[in-house]
Amino acid sequence: MMKAIDSGVYSEIGELEGVILHTPGKEVENMTPTNAERALYSDILNLSVAVEEYKQLAGVLEKITPTYQVKDLLTGILEQPTIKSGLIEKICTYEQALSMKDLLLDLPADELARQLIEGVDLQKNSLTTFLSDERYALRPLHNFFFTRDASVSVYDNVLISKMANKVREREAIIMEAIFHYSDYIKSNTINPNSYYNVGAETTIEGGDVLIARDDVLIIGNSARTTTQGVDFIINQLKQKKDKRYVVVQQLPGEPESFIHLDMVFTLLNKDACMVYEPLIMKLNRYSTILISLDNGEVVSIEKKDNLISCLKELGMDLKPIPCGGSSDIWTQEREQWHSGANFFAIAPGKVMGYARNVYTMEEMNNNGYEIIKANDVIDNKVNLADYEKYVIAIGGSELARGGGGARCMTMPVKRKAVNW
């Protein structure tokens, strides 16, 4: 039985008290080389291998904290007829598939949840559909196991993402419905789509939003989160009236491994962070900008030398640990490409990441982090309480090819406060 929980996340590293996951299913397989690019993939994943690797991530988290599966939460709300009807109406209207509405209404909740994630087959029962090259009336949500992107817990609210790609918008619609109606997670939501003055130029995805401290947000200005998206978040923070800081890190539009800020920078502990050195530490054309707010107003906007020195000014003195080590730029590039900088904190100094990034893991070990195999945790061969600092190494030969790591695959809904 799932435990009901109130959302609240005030840091990236506070001890985890609840997290939303989505085990990859047939939606990952339901693509071809022709439509992989449209699905935002550069290759097709082997589902059976990806699922075995994902079991390591989920298995460790199930031992540590309450976990909530998207499909279970979605099934739960779809058992309520008015919610089911409203959600189908919204999705079918948005995706111009109103002809499917009656068919979907007839499905039981669990089957409807499955099809909304894995894809709804196009009925070849009219000339239009018969001649269509499409296989699905509602396309599979190939990227949904990266639960971080479609919504993000920011303090006492959940921000519903405004996805940069239309193919992912259903993920955000589903997550908003879950936060509105689920009996298990109670939260206030903020959705940019609900604001009359928010246009198509405003996009925000969760991989770009990092909560450094209860008064400091770090936001990536990326191919997926626009300057208008950052401004939207700032406008929400203005309502708080107290002193707040937003540190904006500009990112290159390509290669695709720089899709979000958490692919080049993640927080590990009160005094340490993981960085992709060439972008975060070295001189380049991508600016770090500090925006200071007080009493509901922006009081200053100024460029800073880099993200690390900017955070130090704000009282966060973080040692940067380099993704891929610091001796070879090629190694750094290779391991960053496979989500080597994308760590997920279970508690301060207790994190998860891909085992495949051996130079990154070695660098973590050199900084006092014990490397622990995920399966050893699952099989009770180690007691995590025995270690002050550790990194749990999960398999990532297949999962990493989807374009994300441990932080991307986890959406925390509650963390304990950090004693700064």
C-alpha positions as CSV (number, residue, x, y, z in Angstrom):
1,M,0.0,0.0,0.0
2,M,1.4,3.4,-1.0
3,K,1.8,6.0,1.7
4,A,0.2,9.4,1.2
5,I,2.7,12.3,1.2
6,D,2.8,16.1,1.0
7,S,5.3,17.4,-1.5
8,G,8.1,19.7,-0.4
9,V,11.7,19.9,-1.8
10,Y,14.0,22.7,-0.6
11,S,17.4,21.3,-1.8
12,E,18.9,18.8,-4.3
13,I,20.6,16.9,-1.5
14,G,18.2,16.7,1.5
15,E,17.4,13.1,2.7
16,L,14.9,11.6,0.3
17,E,11.4,11.0,1.6
18,G,9.5,10.1,-1.6
19,V,10.2,9.8,-5.3
20,I,8.2,9.2,-8.5
21,L,9.6,6.7,-11.0
22,H,8.5,5.1,-14.2
23,T,9.8,1.7,-15.2
24,P,10.4,1.8,-18.9
25,G,7.9,-0.4,-20.9
26,K,6.9,-1.1,-24.4
27,E,6.8,2.6,-25.2
28,V,10.6,2.4,-25.4
29,E,10.4,-0.3,-28.0
30,N,7.5,1.2,-30.0
31,M,9.7,3.1,-32.4
32,T,11.7,2.5,-35.6
33,P,14.9,4.0,-37.0
34,T,12.7,6.3,-39.1
35,N,10.8,7.8,-36.1
36,A,13.6,7.6,-33.5
37,E,14.7,11.2,-34.1
38,R,11.1,12.4,-33.8
39,A,11.0,10.6,-30.5
40,L,14.1,12.5,-29.4
41,Y,16.3,9.5,-29.5
42,S,19.5,9.0,-31.5
43,D,19.2,5.2,-31.3
44,I,16.8,2.5,-30.4
45,L,17.1,1.0,-26.9
46,N,17.1,-2.7,-26.1
47,L,14.2,-2.8,-23.7
48,S,15.0,-6.1,-21.9
49,V,18.5,-4.8,-21.0
50,A,17.2,-1.3,-20.1
51,V,14.6,-2.8,-17.7
52,E,17.3,-5.0,-15.9
53,E,19.4,-1.9,-15.4
54,Y,16.4,0.2,-14.3
55,K,15.7,-2.5,-11.7
56,Q,18.9,-1.5,-10.0
57,L,17.9,2.1,-9.7
58,A,14.4,1.3,-8.5
59,G,15.5,-1.6,-6.3
60,V,17.9,0.6,-4.4
61,L,15.4,3.4,-4.0
62,E,12.6,1.0,-2.8
63,K,14.9,0.0,0.1
64,I,15.5,3.7,1.0
65,T,12.3,5.6,0.5
66,P,8.7,5.4,-0.5
67,T,8.5,5.1,-4.3
68,Y,5.6,5.9,-6.6
69,Q,5.2,4.5,-10.1
70,V,3.6,6.8,-12.7
71,K,1.5,4.0,-14.1
72,D,0.0,3.1,-10.7
73,L,-0.7,6.8,-9.8
74,L,-2.3,7.3,-13.2
75,T,-4.5,4.1,-12.9
76,G,-5.6,5.3,-9.5
77,I,-7.0,8.6,-10.8
78,L,-8.5,7.1,-13.9
79,E,-10.8,5.0,-11.7
80,Q,-12.7,8.1,-11.0
81,P,-15.1,8.6,-14.0
82,T,-15.1,12.5,-14.1
83,I,-11.3,12.6,-13.9
84,K,-11.0,10.0,-16.6
85,S,-13.4,11.8,-18.9
86,G,-11.7,15.2,-18.4
87,L,-8.2,13.8,-18.9
88,I,-9.2,12.0,-22.1
89,E,-10.9,15.1,-23.4
90,K,-7.8,17.2,-22.7
91,I,-5.3,14.8,-24.3
92,C,-7.5,14.1,-27.3
93,T,-8.1,17.8,-27.9
94,Y,-4.5,18.7,-27.6
95,E,-3.3,15.9,-29.9
96,Q,-6.2,16.3,-32.4
97,A,-7.5,12.8,-31.8
98,L,-11.0,13.4,-30.7
99,S,-12.2,10.5,-32.8
100,M,-10.5,8.2,-30.3
101,K,-12.4,9.6,-27.3
102,D,-15.3,7.1,-27.0
103,L,-12.9,4.2,-27.5
104,L,-10.7,5.4,-24.7
105,L,-13.6,6.0,-22.4
106,D,-14.6,2.4,-22.7
107,L,-11.3,1.1,-21.5
108,P,-10.8,0.1,-17.9
109,A,-8.5,2.3,-15.9
110,D,-5.4,0.1,-15.9
111,E,-5.6,-0.6,-19.7
112,L,-6.2,3.1,-20.4
113,A,-3.2,4.0,-18.3
114,R,-1.1,1.5,-20.2
115,Q,-2.2,2.8,-23.6
116,L,-1.8,6.5,-22.7
117,I,1.9,5.7,-22.0
118,E,2.7,2.9,-24.5
119,G,0.6,4.4,-27.4
120,V,-2.9,4.1,-28.8
121,D,-3.1,2.2,-32.1
122,L,-4.6,4.1,-35.0
123,Q,-7.8,2.4,-36.1
124,K,-7.6,1.8,-39.9
125,N,-11.4,2.2,-40.3
126,S,-11.6,5.3,-42.5
127,L,-10.0,6.4,-45.8
128,T,-8.0,9.0,-43.9
129,T,-6.6,6.5,-41.4
130,F,-6.2,3.7,-44.0
131,L,-3.9,6.0,-46.1
132,S,-2.0,7.4,-43.1
133,D,1.6,6.4,-42.5
134,E,1.1,6.7,-38.8
135,R,0.8,3.6,-36.6
136,Y,-0.6,5.4,-33.5
137,A,-3.5,7.8,-32.9
138,L,-1.7,8.8,-29.7
139,R,2.1,8.2,-29.9
140,P,4.0,6.3,-27.3
141,L,5.7,8.3,-24.6
142,H,9.2,7.1,-25.3
143,N,10.9,9.5,-22.9
144,F,8.6,9.1,-19.8
145,F,11.1,7.1,-17.8
146,F,13.0,10.4,-17.4
147,T,10.4,11.5,-14.9
148,R,12.4,14.6,-13.9
149,D,11.5,16.5,-17.1
150,A,7.7,16.8,-17.1
151,S,7.4,18.2,-13.6
152,V,9.7,19.4,-10.9
153,S,9.2,19.9,-7.1
154,V,10.2,23.5,-6.3
155,Y,9.9,24.3,-2.6
156,D,6.2,23.8,-1.6
157,N,4.9,23.6,-5.2
158,V,5.2,21.3,-8.2
159,L,6.1,23.2,-11.4
160,I,4.5,21.5,-14.4
161,S,6.9,21.7,-17.3
162,K,6.1,23.4,-20.6
163,M,7.9,20.9,-22.8
164,A,10.0,22.1,-25.7
165,N,8.8,19.3,-27.9
166,K,5.2,18.6,-28.6
167,V,5.8,14.8,-28.6
168,R,6.4,15.1,-24.8
169,E,3.5,17.4,-23.8
170,R,1.3,14.5,-22.8
171,E,3.8,13.6,-20.0
172,A,3.2,17.0,-18.5
173,I,-0.6,16.7,-18.8
174,I,-0.5,13.3,-17.1
175,M,1.8,14.5,-14.3
176,E,-0.4,17.6,-13.6
177,A,-3.5,15.3,-13.4
178,I,-1.7,13.0,-10.9
179,F,-0.7,16.0,-8.7
180,H,-4.2,17.4,-8.8
181,Y,-6.1,14.2,-8.1
182,S,-4.0,11.5,-6.6
183,D,-4.8,10.3,-3.1
184,Y,-1.1,9.6,-2.5
185,I,0.7,12.9,-3.4
186,K,-0.7,16.2,-2.2
187,S,0.7,19.3,-3.9
188,N,-0.1,22.7,-5.3
189,T,0.8,22.9,-8.9
190,I,2.0,25.8,-11.1
191,N,1.4,25.4,-14.8
192,P,2.7,28.0,-17.3
193,N,0.0,26.9,-19.7
194,S,-2.6,28.3,-17.3
195,Y,-1.3,31.9,-17.7
196,Y,-2.9,34.0,-20.4
197,N,0.4,35.9,-21.0
198,V,2.6,32.8,-21.5
199,G,3.3,32.0,-25.2
200,A,5.0,29.4,-27.3
201,E,8.4,30.9,-26.7
202,T,8.2,30.0,-23.0
203,T,9.5,26.4,-22.4
204,I,10.7,24.9,-19.1
205,E,11.9,21.3,-18.4
206,G,12.8,19.9,-15.0
207,G,16.3,18.8,-15.9
208,D,17.2,22.5,-16.0
209,V,15.9,23.4,-12.5
210,L,18.1,22.7,-9.6
211,I,17.3,23.7,-6.0
212,A,20.6,24.6,-4.4
213,R,19.3,26.0,-1.2
214,D,15.9,27.3,0.1
215,D,16.9,30.7,-1.2
216,V,19.0,29.7,-4.3
217,L,17.7,28.2,-7.6
218,I,20.1,27.3,-10.4
219,I,18.4,27.2,-13.8
220,G,19.9,26.1,-17.1
221,N,19.1,28.3,-20.1
222,S,19.2,25.5,-22.7
223,A,17.7,24.2,-25.9
224,R,14.8,23.1,-23.6
225,T,14.4,26.0,-21.2
226,T,14.2,29.4,-22.8
227,T,15.0,32.8,-21.2
228,Q,11.2,33.3,-21.1
229,G,10.9,30.1,-19.2
230,V,13.5,31.4,-16.6
231,D,11.5,34.7,-16.4
232,F,8.3,32.7,-15.7
233,I,10.0,31.0,-12.7
234,I,11.4,34.4,-11.5
235,N,7.9,35.9,-11.6
236,Q,6.6,33.1,-9.4
237,L,9.5,33.7,-6.9
238,K,8.6,37.4,-6.7
239,Q,5.5,36.5,-4.8
240,K,7.6,35.3,-1.9
241,K,8.8,38.8,-1.0
242,D,12.0,37.6,0.8
243,K,15.5,37.5,-0.6
244,R,16.0,35.0,-3.3
245,Y,18.7,34.3,-5.9
246,V,18.4,32.7,-9.3
247,V,21.7,31.6,-10.9
248,V,21.3,31.1,-14.6
249,Q,23.8,29.0,-16.5
250,Q,23.7,29.3,-20.3
251,L,24.2,26.0,-22.2
252,P,25.0,25.3,-25.8
253,G,22.2,24.1,-28.1
254,E,24.2,21.1,-29.2
255,P,25.5,18.4,-28.9
256,E,22.4,16.7,-27.5
257,S,24.3,15.6,-24.4
258,F,24.0,19.2,-23.2
259,I,20.2,19.0,-23.3
260,H,19.8,20.1,-19.6
261,L,21.9,21.7,-16.9
262,D,21.9,18.4,-14.9
263,M,23.9,16.9,-17.7
264,V,26.9,19.1,-16.9
265,F,26.3,20.0,-13.2
266,T,24.7,18.2,-10.2
267,L,25.0,18.7,-6.4
268,L,26.5,15.9,-4.4
269,N,26.9,17.2,-0.8
270,K,26.9,20.4,1.2
271,D,30.5,21.0,0.1
272,A,30.8,19.2,-3.3
273,C,29.3,19.2,-6.8
274,M,29.9,17.2,-10.0
275,V,30.9,19.4,-13.0
276,Y,31.7,19.0,-16.7
277,E,34.8,21.0,-16.4
278,P,35.1,22.5,-20.0
279,L,31.7,24.1,-19.7
280,I,31.4,25.0,-16.0
281,M,35.0,25.9,-15.1
282,K,36.9,26.9,-18.3
283,L,36.6,30.2,-20.1
284,N,33.9,30.0,-22.8
285,R,31.1,32.0,-24.3
286,Y,28.3,30.6,-22.1
287,S,27.6,33.1,-19.3
288,T,26.7,32.6,-15.7
289,I,24.2,35.3,-14.6
290,L,23.1,36.1,-11.1
291,I,19.6,37.5,-10.6
292,S,18.8,38.8,-7.1
293,L,15.3,39.3,-5.9
294,D,14.1,41.1,-2.7
295,N,10.7,42.2,-1.6
296,G,9.1,41.0,-4.8
297,E,11.4,42.8,-7.2
298,V,14.4,42.0,-9.3
299,V,17.1,44.2,-7.6
300,S,20.1,43.2,-9.8
301,I,21.1,41.2,-12.8
302,E,24.9,40.7,-13.3
303,K,27.3,38.3,-15.1
304,K,29.6,36.2,-13.0
305,D,32.9,34.5,-13.8
306,N,31.5,30.9,-13.5
307,L,28.9,28.9,-11.6
308,I,31.2,27.7,-8.9
309,S,32.5,31.2,-7.9
310,C,28.9,32.6,-8.1
311,L,27.7,30.0,-5.6
312,K,30.6,30.7,-3.4
313,E,29.6,34.4,-3.3
314,L,26.2,33.2,-2.0
315,G,27.8,31.2,0.8
316,M,27.9,27.8,-1.0
317,D,31.6,26.9,-1.1
318,L,31.5,23.8,-3.3
319,K,34.5,21.6,-4.4
320,P,34.0,20.8,-8.1
321,I,34.6,17.1,-8.9
322,P,35.3,16.7,-12.6
323,C,33.2,14.4,-14.7
324,G,35.6,12.0,-16.5
325,G,38.5,13.1,-14.3
326,S,40.8,16.1,-15.1
327,S,43.6,14.6,-17.1
328,D,42.1,14.0,-20.6
329,I,39.5,16.1,-22.4
330,W,38.5,13.1,-24.6
331,T,37.6,11.1,-21.5
332,Q,35.7,14.0,-20.1
333,E,33.7,14.3,-23.3
334,R,33.0,10.6,-23.5
335,E,31.8,10.2,-20.0
336,Q,29.7,13.4,-20.1
337,W,28.0,12.1,-23.3
338,H,26.9,9.0,-21.2
339,S,25.5,11.1,-18.4
340,G,28.6,11.0,-16.3
341,A,27.8,14.3,-14.6
342,N,24.2,13.3,-13.9
343,F,24.1,12.2,-10.2
344,F,21.1,11.9,-8.0
345,A,21.4,12.6,-4.3
346,I,19.6,10.3,-1.8
347,A,21.0,12.4,1.1
348,P,24.0,14.7,1.6
349,G,27.1,12.9,0.3
350,K,25.0,9.8,-0.7
351,V,24.4,9.6,-4.4
352,M,23.7,7.4,-7.4
353,G,25.2,7.3,-10.9
354,Y,26.2,5.1,-13.8
355,A,28.9,2.5,-13.2
356,R,30.0,2.7,-16.8
357,N,31.7,6.1,-16.2
358,V,34.8,4.6,-14.6
359,Y,37.0,7.8,-14.6
360,T,34.2,9.8,-13.0
361,M,33.7,7.0,-10.4
362,E,37.5,7.0,-9.7
363,E,37.4,10.8,-9.2
364,M,34.5,10.3,-6.7
365,N,36.4,7.6,-4.9
366,N,39.5,10.0,-4.7
367,N,37.2,12.5,-3.0
368,G,36.1,10.1,-0.3
369,Y,33.0,8.5,-1.8
370,E,32.8,4.7,-1.4
371,I,31.8,3.0,-4.6
372,I,29.0,0.5,-3.9
373,K,27.3,-1.8,-6.4
374,A,23.6,-1.4,-6.7
375,N,23.0,-5.1,-6.6
376,D,25.0,-5.4,-3.4
377,V,22.5,-3.0,-1.8
378,I,19.5,-4.8,-3.2
379,D,20.9,-8.2,-2.0
380,N,21.6,-6.9,1.5
381,K,25.4,-7.4,1.1
382,V,26.1,-3.9,2.4
383,N,24.6,-1.7,5.0
384,L,24.5,1.9,3.7
385,A,24.3,3.2,7.2
386,D,28.0,2.1,7.6
387,Y,29.1,4.8,5.1
388,E,29.3,8.5,5.5
389,K,29.8,9.2,1.8
390,Y,29.0,6.9,-1.1
391,V,28.0,6.6,-4.7
392,I,25.8,3.7,-5.7
393,A,26.9,2.5,-9.1
394,I,24.0,1.3,-11.3
395,G,24.2,-0.4,-14.7
396,G,24.0,2.1,-17.6
397,S,25.1,0.5,-20.8
398,E,21.6,0.7,-22.3
399,L,19.8,3.3,-20.2
400,A,22.5,5.9,-20.8
401,R,21.8,5.7,-24.6
402,G,18.3,7.1,-23.9
403,G,20.1,10.4,-23.1
404,G,19.9,10.7,-19.3
405,G,21.1,9.5,-16.0
406,A,20.0,8.9,-12.4
407,R,18.8,12.4,-11.8
408,C,16.8,12.4,-15.0
409,M,15.0,9.1,-14.0
410,T,13.9,10.4,-10.6
411,M,11.3,13.0,-9.6
412,P,11.6,13.6,-5.8
413,V,8.4,14.9,-4.2
414,K,9.7,15.2,-0.6
415,R,13.1,15.7,1.0
416,K,14.1,16.5,4.6
417,A,15.6,19.9,5.4
418,V,19.4,20.2,5.2
419,N,21.3,21.5,8.2
420,W,23.4,24.1,6.4
